[in-house]
Amino acid sequence: MYKKLSIQITRKLIDSKIIPIDDAEIYHYSFEVMISTFISLLVIIVWAIIFKQLHNALYFLVGFFICRTISGGYHA
C-alpha cells in the first residue's frame, strides 16, 4: 500500500519535472518512509483521543523521537 502510493507520488513529481528521473529511487523510498511514519503517528493519536490519553501519547511520541534520533535513527 505504502509502496504503491509512494511510486505514484514520485511519478507525478517526475512528470511535472520537479525531480530528476535519476533520483526516483531515493524519492520513492523517502515517500514510503514518510507515509509509514505519518500513518503510525495518526493511529497513535486517534487511539489516544479515543482513550482520552492524548497528553500521555504526546509525551511518549516526543520521548520516542528524541531517543530514536540520538540512538541512531530509524533503522536502529
trRosetta pair geometry for C-beta under 8 A, 3 or more apart (Angstrom, degrees):
i j d omega theta_ij theta_ji phi_ij phi_ji
1 4 6.1 -54 -147 32 23 108
1 5 6.6 16 157 -10 59 110
2 5 5.9 -62 -151 42 31 108
2 6 6.0 27 156 -18 68 111
2 32 5.0 95 141 -149 108 77
2 35 4.8 166 -141 94 97 126
2 36 5.3 14 -120 -62 158 88
2 39 7.8 -118 -87 6 111 142
3 6 5.9 -59 -145 39 27 108
3 7 6.3 29 156 -21 64 106
3 28 8.0 33 -152 175 68 102
3 32 5.9 18 -93 -113 53 125
4 7 5.8 -54 -150 33 29 112
4 8 6.6 28 152 -18 63 105
5 8 5.7 -54 -150 35 33 112
5 9 6.4 32 154 -18 66 105
5 31 7.5 -140 113 143 81 115
5 35 5.9 133 92 -122 130 166
6 9 5.7 -51 -145 36 34 111
6 10 6.3 35 155 -18 65 107
6 28 5.2 102 137 -161 109 60
6 29 7.6 91 161 -68 149 11
6 31 3.7 153 -136 98 94 109
6 32 4.1 -54 -40 -63 165 73
6 35 6.1 -131 -64 2 97 137
7 10 5.8 -57 -147 39 30 111
7 11 6.3 32 154 -21 65 106
7 28 6.0 26 -89 -131 59 111
8 11 5.7 -53 -146 35 30 112
8 12 6.5 30 156 -19 64 104
9 12 5.9 -55 -152 34 31 110
9 13 6.5 27 153 -15 64 107
9 27 7.9 -136 107 150 95 106
9 31 5.1 -179 74 -151 137 158
10 13 5.8 -58 -150 38 32 109
10 14 6.3 31 153 -18 67 107
10 19 7.5 -66 -153 64 71 141
10 24 5.5 98 168 -156 127 79
10 27 4.8 139 -116 106 104 113
10 28 4.7 -29 -47 -78 159 75
10 31 6.3 -144 -50 11 92 146
11 14 5.6 -56 -146 38 32 110
11 15 6.1 31 156 -18 67 108
12 15 5.7 -54 -143 39 30 111
12 16 6.2 22 157 -12 64 110
13 16 5.8 -58 -142 44 29 106
13 18 4.5 -80 -164 61 81 116
13 19 4.7 31 138 15 116 108
13 27 6.6 -118 71 168 147 158
14 17 7.5 29 177 -78 34 33
14 18 7.6 -83 -66 46 21 74
14 19 6.0 -55 -81 72 61 87
14 20 7.8 21 -123 154 83 14
14 21 5.4 74 -146 -91 122 72
14 24 6.1 6 -72 -96 135 106
19 23 5.5 -103 173 75 109 117
19 24 7.3 135 116 -83 120 56
19 27 5.7 61 154 -54 171 155
20 23 5.2 83 68 11 84 100
21 24 5.6 -7 -166 -37 50 115
23 26 4.9 -51 -171 41 79 118
23 27 5.8 75 131 -20 91 102
24 27 6.0 -63 -149 42 30 106
24 28 6.0 35 155 -26 67 109
25 28 5.4 -50 -143 33 31 117
25 29 6.4 28 159 -15 64 104
26 29 6.2 -58 -153 38 27 106
26 30 6.2 26 152 -18 64 112
27 30 5.5 -56 -142 40 32 113
27 31 6.1 31 160 -18 68 106
28 31 6.2 -58 -148 37 24 106
28 32 6.4 25 153 -21 61 109
29 32 5.6 -56 -149 35 32 114
29 33 6.4 28 156 -16 66 105
30 33 6.0 -56 -150 37 30 107
30 34 6.3 28 154 -17 65 109
31 34 5.6 -54 -142 39 33 112
31 35 6.1 33 159 -20 67 106
32 35 6.0 -54 -145 36 26 109
32 36 6.3 26 155 -17 61 110
33 36 5.7 -57 -147 39 30 112
33 37 6.2 28 156 -18 65 109
33 74 6.8 5 -155 -159 129 170
34 37 5.8 -57 -146 39 28 110
34 38 6.1 29 157 -20 65 109
35 38 5.7 -55 -144 37 28 112
35 39 6.3 25 159 -16 64 107
36 39 6.1 -58 -147 37 26 107
36 40 6.4 27 155 -18 62 108
37 40 5.7 -56 -149 37 30 112
37 41 6.3 29 155 -17 65 107
38 41 5.8 -56 -149 38 30 110
38 42 6.2 31 153 -21 64 108
39 42 5.5 -52 -145 36 32 115
39 43 6.4 34 156 -20 65 104
40 43 5.9 -55 -149 35 30 110
40 44 6.5 28 154 -17 64 106
41 44 5.8 -56 -149 37 32 111
41 45 6.2 26 157 -15 67 109
41 61 7.0 73 -128 -131 91 137
42 45 5.9 -58 -146 39 28 108
42 46 6.2 29 156 -20 65 108
43 46 5.8 -54 -144 36 29 110
43 47 6.3 27 158 -15 64 107
44 47 6.0 -59 -149 40 28 108
44 48 6.2 29 153 -21 64 109
44 57 5.6 158 156 -162 96 120
44 60 7.8 -133 -175 89 134 124
44 61 6.7 135 118 -73 150 115
45 48 5.5 -53 -145 36 32 114
45 49 6.4 33 155 -20 65 103
45 54 7.2 39 -152 -129 72 88
45 57 6.3 151 -102 132 49 147
46 49 5.8 -54 -150 35 31 110
46 50 6.4 33 151 -21 64 105
47 50 5.5 -52 -147 35 34 114
47 51 6.3 8 162 3 67 110
47 57 7.5 148 82 -96 85 142
48 51 6.3 -69 -143 52 27 93
48 52 8.0 -105 163 69 55 3
48 53 4.9 -104 -151 81 75 76
48 54 4.7 110 138 -96 114 49
48 56 6.9 -166 -138 68 112 82
48 57 3.3 -62 -93 -21 148 151
48 58 7.7 128 171 -28 166 69
49 52 7.3 25 -172 -79 31 38
49 54 5.7 40 -81 -74 61 107
53 56 4.4 -38 176 42 96 119
53 57 5.8 105 115 -27 86 94
54 57 5.6 -57 -148 37 33 112
54 58 6.3 32 155 -20 67 105
55 58 5.8 -53 -147 36 32 111
55 59 6.5 35 153 -19 64 103
56 59 5.6 -51 -149 35 34 113
56 60 6.4 36 152 -19 65 105
57 60 5.6 -53 -149 37 32 114
57 61 6.2 31 154 -19 66 106
58 61 5.7 -52 -142 37 32 110
58 62 6.3 32 159 -18 65 105
59 62 6.1 -57 -147 37 27 108
59 63 6.2 22 158 -12 63 112
60 63 5.9 -65 -149 43 26 108
60 64 5.9 27 157 -22 66 113
61 64 5.6 -54 -140 38 28 113
61 65 6.2 23 163 -15 65 107
62 65 6.2 -59 -146 38 25 105
62 66 6.4 24 156 -16 62 109
63 66 5.8 -58 -146 38 29 110
63 67 6.1 27 158 -16 66 110
64 67 5.8 -58 -147 40 27 110
64 68 6.1 25 156 -18 65 110
65 68 5.6 -52 -139 39 31 112
65 69 6.2 33 159 -21 64 107
66 69 5.9 -57 -148 36 27 110
66 70 6.3 17 159 -11 64 111
67 70 6.1 -62 -143 42 27 104
67 71 5.8 4 168 -2 66 120
68 71 6.3 -65 -130 47 22 97
68 72 7.9 -78 -173 62 51 57
68 73 6.6 37 159 -155 82 15
68 74 6.8 41 175 -85 121 42
68 76 7.3 167 -150 64 67 100
69 73 6.8 35 -123 -90 39 52
71 76 5.5 -145 124 103 92 149
72 75 7.0 -81 134 69 103 80
72 76 3.4 83 83 -33 123 147
73 76 6.1 105 59 5 58 100
